[in-house]
Amino acid sequence: MHYRSIWISDVHLGSRHAQADALLGFLRDAECRHLYLVGDIIDGWELRRKWSWSEEANTVVQKILRKNRKETKVTYIYGNHDEFLQGFVGMPLGGLRLVERAIHVTADRRRFLVLHGHQLDGLVHFNRLLERVGSRLYTGILDFNLYFNRARRRMGFGYWSVSSWLKFQAKSAVQYVTQFEEGMVRLAAGAGVDGVICGHIHRAEMRKVHGLDYFNCGDWVESCSALVEHWDGSFELIRFHEDRVCRAGRGPGTHDAGPGAAGLVSAAGPRSRGGNGGGPSQQELAGLF
């Protein structure tokens, strides 16, 4: 498929949970004029804790650099897990643009603020220890997800993100996501743009929030999703596992990317429609991403 623009985020290369092989499958089939890497592409936290860089991770990096050398303009927007790249902003990187945030202009001239999303976490700035504790908890959930899906494959079932399902059962998790979405839209409104494109919370979404477009491109740890812009300026969420299952003729029922992920894709054009309990604290939830 040939798209005008593609956004991917939260790949977490360097973590054993990164689904680099799935991302490679997507990148081999997808061509674009603009490729935005919306943060946490490399997991610097995990690499500092335990080096886990796979051959597939190397191939993903090489694939992106090859696209950048050809007809694709690659913009790397760093997140909290790859914040070590912040010191390289403004340096020549072989044509690759490294920034903290960007403005994307669509084919139909709408303007979108593009950033990772960790800027809203007061936790990132004020309590790094608690943030990393939350990250360890999330790693434990992903470990369970890994073994759970190995068992599903042996029984002939497709991928299902139990980690995504577990994470969003608590009311406080839903509240955190709602607050995150509203906070991102406030940033977009302050920038005078038509919407915002982000990652960070590992929850792919396309909807209207207070009259502005909120698009989250998801992740390549759980949902394996990407946001794409077509040549007419319309947007679509691609969910790689479901797309692969459907192309194999098995139907979408064998895969469920988790809550909020029903159906193969979500689409939006220039006038897209929007789509206090116990549990973890807001700080603990922020630390999961």
Secondary structure, DSSP 8 states (H G I E B T S, - for coil): -EEEEEEE----BTSTT--HHHHHHHHHH-EEEEEEEES-SB-HHHHHHS----HHHHHHHHHHHHHHHTT-EEEEE--STTGGGGGGTTS--TT-EEESEEEEE-TTS-EEEEE-SGGG-HHHHH-HHHHHHHHHHHHHHHHHHHHHHHHHHHTT---B-HHHHHHT-SHHHHHHHHHHHHHHHHHHHHHT-SEEEE-SSS--EEEEETTEEEEE---TTTT-EEEEE-TTS-EEEEEHHHHHHHHTTS-GGG-B-STT--SSEEEE-TT------SS--HHHHHTT-
